[in-house]
Amino acid sequence: MNMYFILKIIILYPLFIGLFLFLPAGSFRFWEGWIYSFVLFIPLVTTLVYLVKNDPELLKRRMRVKEKETKQKLIVGISRIPFILGFIIPGLDFRFNWSEISPTIVITADIIVFLGYWLVFLVFRENSYTSRIVEVEKGQRVITTGPYAVVRHPMYTGIILMYLFTPIALGSWWALLIFGFTPVVLILRIFNEEELLKKDLTGYKEYCQKVRYRLIPYVW
């Protein structure tokens, strides 16, 4: 993993944005799409540069996508189609003018999306074992510092913030119906993930007793 990898992502990013946002919109006047693209692009590149320089092993873990757990394979499989639709619908919404969301609300949602991404970055900086797939590696230890001192799954908290406010940032109430399933998918993932961690990760049961909340402090 090196800077060439970052350049590859930078090149592919506009293609992804064009395919899933501006092609359905049928116009480059989709201003919500432009702002959202930059809101994601800045922390994306920042995170990649940080991982390449400081934690290339975590970057390799984040590149693994094939789940080992049967339940996780099912959860990931179910979530793929809604994920894709969630990004296509805002462009169609813009083209056919289905939703009316004020610029103030759109910008506020963009800020929350950015903060959600920032929380994910803090998780990466704190925990080098945040693999994309659910697994326990040799030498892995329980992390109790940083955001992990507040909730047990802070990365999922950040992801939920990002995905729930993404459709609003893109000016679409209809896409919110799709992304509204994100917390459900992640909660199912958490239940299965914690079963594995309690069984295979030394000290995780004690950590659960110390940090009671999974996603939201004082709620759950």
VEXVEX-643002 format. One line per 3 residues: number of its first residue (from 0); their letters; for each residue x, y, z of N, C-alpha, C. Coordinates in nm, 3 decimals. Each point is the difference from the previous one (the first is absolute). Example, Ala and Ser with C-alpha at 12.3 -4.5 7.8 and 13.67 -1.06 7.14 Angstrom:
# residues 2
0 = as = 1.319,-0.569,0.780,-0.089,0.119,0.000,0.090,0.120,0.000  -0.035,0.105,-0.072,0.082,0.119,0.006,-0.077,0.109,0.073 $
END
This chain:
# residues 220
0 = mnm = 0.084,-0.119,0.000,-0.084,0.119,0.000,0.088,0.125,0.000  -0.020,0.089,-0.096,0.080,0.121,-0.007,-0.083,0.113,-0.057  0.069,0.108,-0.037,-0.070,0.117,-0.050,-0.067,-0.027,-0.134 $
3 = yfi = 0.048,-0.100,-0.074,-0.066,-0.034,-0.126,-0.142,-0.049,0.025  -0.020,-0.066,0.112,-0.135,-0.046,0.036,-0.092,0.120,0.021  0.052,0.102,0.066,-0.080,0.122,0.024,-0.035,0.066,-0.133 $
6 = lki = 0.097,0.005,-0.092,-0.026,0.059,-0.131,-0.107,-0.079,-0.075  0.002,-0.132,0.015,-0.100,-0.084,-0.064,-0.139,0.032,0.052  -0.013,0.016,0.132,-0.129,0.034,0.060,-0.045,0.137,-0.049 $
9 = iil = 0.092,0.096,-0.008,-0.034,0.134,-0.045,-0.054,-0.002,-0.143  0.058,-0.087,-0.082,-0.045,-0.011,-0.139,-0.136,-0.068,-0.010  -0.021,-0.103,0.082,-0.126,-0.076,-0.006,-0.116,0.075,0.067 $
12 = ypl = 0.030,0.087,0.094,-0.105,0.069,0.075,-0.094,0.079,-0.091  0.051,0.083,-0.093,-0.092,0.073,-0.089,-0.087,-0.093,-0.084  0.054,-0.117,-0.039,-0.080,-0.095,-0.077,-0.117,-0.053,0.081 $
15 = fig = 0.028,-0.031,0.127,-0.106,-0.047,0.090,-0.107,0.107,0.018  0.043,0.123,0.025,-0.093,0.110,0.021,-0.083,0.026,-0.125  0.067,-0.002,-0.115,-0.071,0.025,-0.124,-0.103,-0.107,-0.030 $
18 = lfl = 0.036,-0.127,0.026,-0.089,-0.112,-0.030,-0.121,-0.005,0.091  0.020,0.022,0.130,-0.107,-0.019,0.096,-0.076,0.127,0.037  0.057,0.116,-0.028,-0.068,0.125,0.036,-0.044,0.080,-0.123 $
21 = flp = 0.098,0.037,-0.083,-0.031,0.094,-0.109,-0.066,-0.067,-0.120  0.029,-0.126,-0.028,-0.067,-0.069,-0.109,-0.150,-0.013,0.025  -0.042,-0.046,0.120,-0.145,-0.002,0.027,-0.061,0.140,0.000 $
24 = ags = 0.076,0.100,0.044,-0.051,0.138,0.003,-0.016,0.055,-0.140  0.081,-0.050,-0.094,-0.008,0.047,-0.137,0.047,0.142,-0.019  0.076,0.050,0.098,0.044,0.140,-0.006,0.116,0.022,0.096 $
27 = frf = 0.090,0.090,-0.040,0.107,0.040,0.091,-0.045,0.115,0.090  -0.127,0.042,-0.012,-0.055,0.105,0.085,-0.046,-0.055,0.135  0.025,-0.126,0.022,-0.036,-0.066,0.126,0.096,0.050,0.109 $
30 = weg = -0.026,0.120,0.051,0.095,0.065,0.091,0.018,-0.075,0.131  -0.107,-0.067,0.046,0.014,-0.079,0.122,0.103,-0.112,-0.018  0.002,-0.055,-0.122,0.097,-0.105,-0.029,0.143,0.050,0.002 $
33 = wiy = 0.023,0.122,-0.051,0.134,0.058,0.001,0.050,0.022,0.142  -0.084,0.060,0.084,0.042,0.028,0.138,0.027,-0.131,0.075  -0.091,-0.095,-0.014,0.016,-0.129,0.068,0.128,-0.069,-0.045 $
36 = sfv = 0.031,0.008,-0.130,0.120,-0.064,-0.053,0.126,0.055,0.067  0.005,0.131,0.017,0.116,0.061,0.064,0.004,-0.031,0.150  -0.117,-0.006,0.062,-0.008,-0.032,0.143,0.058,-0.139,0.026 $
39 = lfi = -0.024,-0.094,-0.090,0.056,-0.134,0.015,0.146,-0.008,-0.045  0.033,0.075,-0.104,0.133,-0.011,-0.061,0.110,0.043,0.096  -0.022,0.109,0.071,0.104,0.053,0.089,0.037,-0.100,0.111 $
42 = plv = -0.096,-0.051,0.079,0.039,-0.097,0.104,0.045,-0.134,-0.059  -0.051,-0.036,-0.119,0.044,-0.124,-0.063,0.149,0.003,-0.029  0.045,0.106,-0.065,0.142,0.012,-0.033,0.084,0.015,0.126 $
45 = ttl = -0.049,0.079,0.095,0.072,0.018,0.126,0.021,-0.133,0.072  -0.105,-0.081,0.005,0.007,-0.130,0.065,0.095,-0.093,-0.072  -0.007,-0.002,-0.133,0.088,-0.087,-0.077,0.147,0.038,0.019 $
48 = vyl = 0.030,0.129,-0.004,0.138,0.046,0.019,0.049,-0.039,0.139  -0.086,0.018,0.100,0.038,-0.035,0.138,0.031,-0.150,0.010  -0.088,-0.084,-0.057,0.020,-0.145,0.011,0.123,-0.046,-0.077 $
51 = vkn = 0.022,0.055,-0.118,0.118,-0.038,-0.078,0.128,0.032,0.076  0.003,0.115,0.065,0.121,0.043,0.071,0.014,-0.061,0.138  -0.113,-0.018,0.070,0.008,-0.037,0.141,-0.049,-0.141,0.034 $
54 = dpe = -0.090,-0.055,-0.082,-0.055,-0.131,0.035,-0.039,-0.077,-0.127  0.099,-0.038,-0.082,-0.031,-0.073,-0.123,-0.066,-0.135,0.024  0.026,-0.061,0.117,-0.062,-0.129,0.030,-0.151,0.016,0.015 $
57 = llk = -0.044,0.110,0.060,-0.144,0.025,0.012,-0.061,0.022,-0.138  0.072,0.069,-0.086,-0.050,0.022,-0.136,-0.020,-0.133,-0.071  0.093,-0.094,0.020,-0.016,-0.133,-0.060,-0.123,-0.070,0.056 $
60 = rrm = -0.021,0.016,0.131,-0.118,-0.062,0.061,-0.128,0.059,-0.058  0.001,0.131,-0.025,-0.119,0.067,-0.053,-0.028,-0.041,-0.145  0.099,-0.057,-0.067,-0.018,-0.043,-0.138,-0.062,-0.140,-0.009 $
63 = rvk = -0.001,-0.073,0.113,-0.060,-0.132,-0.002,-0.152,0.014,0.009  -0.071,-0.065,-0.090,-0.146,0.016,-0.005,-0.075,-0.132,0.013  0.071,-0.112,-0.007,-0.066,-0.130,0.004,-0.020,-0.044,0.144 $
66 = eke = -0.126,0.001,0.045,-0.032,-0.037,0.137,0.023,-0.149,0.023  0.041,-0.033,0.123,0.022,-0.139,0.037,-0.123,-0.059,0.069  -0.074,0.084,0.073,-0.117,-0.045,0.074,-0.121,-0.009,-0.092 $
69 = tkq = -0.074,-0.112,0.010,-0.116,-0.021,-0.087,-0.106,0.108,0.020  -0.027,0.038,0.124,-0.100,0.102,0.027,0.042,0.134,-0.058  0.129,0.031,0.009,0.049,0.125,-0.054,-0.009,0.003,-0.152 $
72 = kli = 0.024,-0.113,-0.065,-0.015,-0.009,-0.145,-0.143,0.033,-0.040  -0.095,-0.051,0.074,-0.141,0.025,-0.028,-0.035,0.147,0.020  0.048,0.057,0.109,-0.029,0.140,0.030,0.058,0.091,-0.107 $
75 = vgi = 0.125,-0.025,-0.039,0.064,0.081,-0.103,-0.072,-0.015,-0.134  -0.039,-0.122,-0.033,-0.069,-0.025,-0.126,-0.133,0.074,-0.008  -0.074,-0.001,0.110,-0.129,0.067,0.003,0.015,0.151,-0.014 $
78 = sri = 0.107,0.056,0.054,0.017,0.145,0.004,0.052,0.061,-0.129  0.052,-0.080,-0.093,0.064,0.055,-0.119,-0.097,0.076,-0.091  -0.113,-0.060,-0.032,-0.095,0.063,-0.092,-0.055,0.130,0.057 $
81 = pfi = -0.047,0.002,0.127,-0.046,0.129,0.057,0.109,0.106,0.001  0.125,-0.041,0.022,0.112,0.095,0.001,0.014,0.068,-0.136  -0.005,-0.080,-0.108,0.012,0.055,-0.135,-0.119,0.089,-0.033 $
84 = lgf = -0.121,-0.047,0.032,-0.120,0.079,-0.027,0.002,0.132,0.076  0.055,-0.004,0.121,0.004,0.119,0.083,0.079,0.114,-0.062  0.098,-0.034,-0.084,0.079,0.102,-0.068,-0.058,0.038,-0.136 $
87 = iip = -0.075,-0.090,-0.062,-0.058,0.029,-0.131,-0.124,0.088,0.012  -0.083,-0.025,0.102,-0.127,0.070,0.015,0.014,0.152,0.011  0.099,0.055,0.075,0.012,0.146,0.007,0.016,0.067,-0.136 $
90 = gld = 0.076,-0.064,-0.090,0.015,0.056,-0.134,-0.132,0.001,-0.074  -0.076,-0.110,0.011,-0.132,-0.005,-0.062,-0.094,0.101,0.065  0.015,0.016,0.131,-0.081,0.097,0.074,0.024,0.141,-0.054 $
93 = frf = 0.128,0.031,-0.026,0.034,0.131,-0.056,-0.060,0.016,-0.139  0.011,-0.105,-0.082,-0.049,0.007,-0.139,-0.151,0.023,-0.006  -0.073,-0.070,0.088,-0.146,0.006,-0.008,-0.062,0.088,0.108 $
96 = nws = 0.088,0.064,0.080,-0.046,0.097,0.100,-0.102,-0.059,0.097  0.036,-0.114,0.059,-0.090,-0.065,0.093,0.001,0.065,0.138  0.115,0.049,0.043,0.015,0.052,0.137,0.035,0.149,-0.002 $
99 = eis = -0.039,0.066,0.107,0.041,0.139,0.022,0.065,0.010,0.137  0.131,0.023,-0.001,0.075,0.014,0.124,0.079,0.130,-0.008  -0.011,0.082,0.101,0.064,0.132,-0.004,0.152,-0.014,0.001 $
102 = pti = 0.072,0.094,-0.062,0.146,-0.004,-0.001,0.060,-0.005,0.141  -0.065,0.066,0.095,0.051,0.000,0.138,0.002,-0.141,0.058  -0.108,-0.074,-0.025,-0.008,-0.138,0.050,0.101,-0.088,-0.072 $
105 = vit = 0.016,0.022,-0.130,0.097,-0.077,-0.079,0.142,0.021,0.054  0.037,0.125,0.022,0.135,0.030,0.049,0.021,-0.056,0.141  -0.104,0.010,0.084,0.009,-0.056,0.135,0.024,-0.151,-0.005 $
108 = adi = -0.071,-0.067,-0.092,0.018,-0.144,-0.016,0.142,-0.033,-0.048  0.054,0.083,-0.089,0.137,-0.019,-0.046,0.099,0.009,0.116  -0.023,0.094,0.089,0.088,0.015,0.116,-0.005,-0.124,0.088 $
111 = ivf = -0.120,-0.055,0.019,-0.015,-0.120,0.083,0.066,-0.120,-0.067  -0.013,-0.010,-0.133,0.069,-0.107,-0.074,0.150,0.010,0.022  0.053,0.121,-0.009,0.144,0.022,0.021,0.040,-0.041,0.142 $
114 = lgy = -0.080,0.037,0.099,0.031,-0.036,0.139,-0.005,-0.151,0.020  -0.094,-0.066,-0.069,-0.007,-0.146,0.007,0.126,-0.064,-0.055  0.048,0.054,-0.112,0.124,-0.051,-0.060,0.118,0.027,0.093 $
117 = wlv = 0.000,0.116,0.065,0.107,0.034,0.093,0.003,-0.098,0.117  -0.117,-0.041,0.048,-0.006,-0.098,0.108,0.060,-0.133,-0.047  -0.030,-0.040,-0.123,0.058,-0.123,-0.055,0.153,0.012,-0.005 $
120 = flv = 0.050,0.116,-0.039,0.144,0.021,-0.004,0.060,-0.014,0.140  -0.066,0.055,0.101,0.050,-0.012,0.137,0.006,-0.146,0.043  -0.095,-0.079,-0.046,0.000,-0.143,0.030,0.120,-0.067,-0.066 $
123 = fre = 0.026,0.032,-0.126,0.116,-0.057,-0.069,0.129,0.035,0.073  0.009,0.123,0.047,0.122,0.045,0.069,0.018,-0.071,0.133  -0.111,-0.040,0.061,0.006,-0.062,0.133,0.017,-0.151,-0.007 $
126 = nsy = -0.059,-0.061,-0.103,-0.006,-0.146,-0.005,0.050,-0.052,-0.134  0.115,-0.063,0.000,0.061,-0.050,-0.122,-0.064,-0.129,-0.049  -0.096,-0.054,0.076,-0.063,-0.127,-0.037,-0.144,0.018,-0.048 $
129 = tsr = -0.034,0.118,-0.047,-0.136,0.023,-0.050,-0.011,-0.051,-0.143  0.003,-0.130,-0.013,-0.013,-0.064,-0.131,-0.139,0.024,-0.057  -0.011,-0.007,-0.131,-0.131,0.017,-0.063,-0.089,-0.122,0.027 $
132 = ive = 0.063,-0.115,0.021,-0.077,-0.122,0.027,0.006,-0.031,0.149  -0.093,-0.080,0.046,-0.006,-0.037,0.142,0.095,-0.116,0.024  0.106,0.024,0.079,0.100,-0.101,0.028,0.080,0.041,0.124 $
135 = vek = 0.067,-0.096,0.059,0.094,0.026,0.109,0.134,-0.052,-0.044  0.100,0.087,-0.005,0.132,-0.037,-0.048,0.094,-0.033,0.116  0.105,-0.070,-0.032,0.102,-0.033,0.099,0.066,0.129,0.050 $
138 = gqr = 0.008,0.013,0.131,0.061,0.118,0.059,-0.096,0.115,0.021  -0.123,-0.015,-0.045,-0.098,0.108,0.015,-0.036,0.018,0.147  -0.016,0.125,0.041,-0.038,0.029,0.138,-0.121,0.092,0.004 $
141 = vit = -0.062,0.006,0.115,-0.117,0.086,0.018,0.046,0.145,0.012  -0.062,0.088,-0.076,0.030,0.144,0.006,-0.103,0.067,0.090  0.048,0.072,0.099,-0.091,0.064,0.097,0.019,0.151,0.005 $
144 = tgp = 0.082,0.055,-0.087,0.031,0.142,0.004,-0.069,0.074,-0.115  0.009,0.134,0.004,-0.060,0.080,-0.106,-0.150,-0.019,-0.005  -0.058,-0.008,-0.119,-0.146,-0.018,-0.011,-0.048,-0.132,0.057 $
147 = yav = 0.092,-0.098,0.014,-0.038,-0.129,0.057,-0.028,0.010,0.150  0.038,0.109,0.062,-0.031,0.020,0.141,-0.144,0.046,0.019  -0.065,0.037,-0.110,-0.137,0.052,0.006,-0.101,-0.103,-0.047 $
150 = vrh = 0.026,-0.059,-0.118,-0.087,-0.106,-0.053,0.087,-0.112,-0.055  -0.057,-0.119,-0.011,0.079,-0.118,-0.040,0.022,-0.007,-0.151  -0.085,0.067,-0.077,0.012,-0.007,-0.146,-0.006,0.141,-0.059 $
153 = pmy = 0.098,0.084,0.031,-0.004,0.139,-0.046,0.007,0.016,-0.152  0.064,-0.097,-0.068,0.006,0.011,-0.146,-0.140,-0.012,-0.059  -0.081,-0.089,0.054,-0.137,-0.015,-0.048,-0.083,0.124,0.031 $
156 = tgi = 0.030,0.064,0.112,-0.069,0.125,0.032,0.029,0.104,-0.108  0.128,0.010,-0.038,0.037,0.094,-0.106,-0.064,-0.035,-0.132  -0.004,-0.129,-0.033,-0.060,-0.044,-0.126,-0.149,0.031,-0.004 $
159 = ilm = -0.068,-0.021,0.112,-0.143,0.030,0.005,-0.025,0.148,-0.022  0.081,0.084,0.063,-0.012,0.145,-0.022,0.018,0.033,-0.148  0.100,-0.059,-0.061,0.028,0.027,-0.141,-0.117,-0.042,-0.089 $
162 = ylf = -0.048,-0.121,0.019,-0.100,-0.053,-0.091,-0.140,0.057,0.023  -0.034,0.029,0.125,-0.132,0.056,0.025,-0.012,0.143,-0.052  0.113,0.073,0.000,-0.005,0.138,-0.047,0.046,0.017,-0.144 $
165 = tpi = 0.050,-0.106,-0.062,0.039,0.006,-0.140,-0.117,0.036,-0.093  -0.116,-0.066,0.011,-0.110,0.036,-0.090,-0.046,0.144,0.017  0.003,0.051,0.123,-0.040,0.139,0.024,0.104,0.093,-0.061 $
168 = alg = 0.128,-0.035,0.017,0.107,0.079,-0.061,-0.012,0.002,-0.152  -0.059,-0.105,-0.056,-0.019,-0.009,-0.145,-0.139,0.049,-0.042  -0.073,0.056,0.094,-0.128,0.064,-0.033,-0.115,-0.094,-0.028 $
171 = sww = 0.001,-0.119,0.062,-0.104,-0.098,-0.030,-0.060,-0.061,0.126  -0.130,0.024,0.020,-0.071,-0.066,0.110,-0.024,-0.147,-0.033  -0.020,-0.030,-0.128,-0.031,-0.137,-0.041,0.117,-0.095,0.026 $
174 = all = 0.121,0.048,-0.023,0.117,-0.085,0.026,0.016,-0.029,0.149  -0.055,0.087,0.083,0.007,-0.022,0.145,-0.074,-0.128,0.038  -0.105,-0.034,-0.076,-0.073,-0.125,0.026,0.091,-0.120,-0.021 $
177 = ifg = 0.092,0.011,-0.096,0.093,-0.110,-0.028,0.110,-0.006,0.106  0.065,0.114,0.024,0.110,0.003,0.096,-0.049,-0.018,0.144  -0.130,0.013,0.021,-0.055,-0.021,0.133,0.018,-0.142,0.049 $
180 = ftp = 0.031,-0.092,-0.094,0.024,-0.139,0.040,0.142,-0.022,0.052  0.086,0.100,-0.018,0.140,-0.015,0.042,0.015,-0.035,0.147  -0.067,0.071,0.092,0.014,-0.037,0.142,-0.045,-0.143,0.028 $
183 = vvl = -0.104,-0.046,-0.070,-0.048,-0.137,0.021,0.108,-0.101,-0.041  0.060,0.024,-0.116,0.106,-0.089,-0.050,0.118,-0.003,0.096  0.040,0.117,0.049,0.115,0.007,0.089,-0.030,-0.062,0.137 $
186 = ilr = -0.121,0.015,0.047,-0.038,-0.062,0.127,0.007,-0.152,-0.011  -0.049,-0.054,-0.111,0.010,-0.145,-0.023,0.147,-0.042,-0.006  0.081,0.081,-0.063,0.143,-0.029,-0.010,0.066,0.003,0.138 $
189 = ifn = -0.040,0.097,0.082,0.057,0.013,0.135,-0.030,-0.122,0.085  -0.124,-0.048,-0.004,-0.037,-0.115,0.081,0.089,-0.120,-0.033  0.018,-0.026,-0.129,0.082,-0.113,-0.041,0.147,0.025,0.030 $
192 = eee = 0.045,0.123,-0.021,0.140,0.035,0.024,0.036,-0.016,0.147  -0.089,0.042,0.088,0.030,-0.009,0.143,0.002,-0.145,0.048  -0.079,-0.085,-0.062,0.008,-0.143,0.033,0.141,-0.053,-0.026 $
195 = llk = 0.055,0.038,-0.116,0.135,-0.045,-0.035,0.105,0.062,0.091  -0.011,0.129,0.028,0.099,0.069,0.083,0.000,-0.053,0.143  -0.117,-0.026,0.055,-0.007,-0.053,0.136,0.061,-0.140,0.007 $
198 = kdl = -0.011,-0.074,-0.110,0.051,-0.137,-0.002,0.151,-0.005,-0.025  0.049,0.087,-0.090,0.139,-0.014,-0.047,0.095,0.111,0.042  -0.051,0.114,0.046,0.089,0.111,0.034,0.011,0.013,0.152 $
201 = tgy = 0.116,-0.026,0.051,0.025,0.004,0.144,-0.029,0.138,0.057  -0.082,0.004,0.105,-0.030,0.125,0.069,-0.120,0.074,-0.053  -0.062,-0.051,-0.108,-0.113,0.074,-0.057,-0.123,-0.006,0.090 $
204 = key = -0.023,-0.112,0.066,-0.114,-0.009,0.091,0.012,0.103,0.112  0.120,0.016,0.056,0.023,0.098,0.105,-0.018,0.142,-0.054  0.043,0.021,-0.124,-0.017,0.131,-0.064,-0.148,0.035,-0.014 $
207 = cqk = -0.082,-0.098,-0.035,-0.145,0.022,-0.015,-0.063,0.040,0.133  0.053,-0.053,0.108,-0.051,0.037,0.132,0.040,0.141,0.037  0.116,0.043,-0.048,0.050,0.134,0.030,-0.067,0.106,-0.088 $
210 = vry = -0.010,-0.028,-0.129,-0.064,0.093,-0.095,-0.134,-0.062,-0.039  -0.107,0.053,0.054,-0.131,-0.063,-0.013,-0.065,0.024,-0.135  0.028,0.112,-0.063,-0.076,0.038,-0.120,0.073,-0.038,-0.128 $
213 = rli = -0.075,-0.050,-0.095,0.057,-0.047,-0.125,0.019,0.112,-0.102  -0.104,0.080,-0.021,0.003,0.102,-0.106,-0.020,0.143,0.048  -0.100,0.017,0.089,-0.037,0.135,0.045,0.007,0.006,0.151 $
216 = pyv = 0.080,0.091,0.056,0.011,0.010,0.146,-0.137,0.022,0.066  -0.025,-0.074,0.106,-0.121,0.010,0.081,-0.127,-0.045,-0.072  0.016,-0.054,-0.121,-0.117,-0.049,-0.074,0.014,-0.150,-0.028 $
219 = w = 0.106,-0.041,-0.072,0.019,-0.142,-0.035,0.145,-0.029,-0.034 $
END
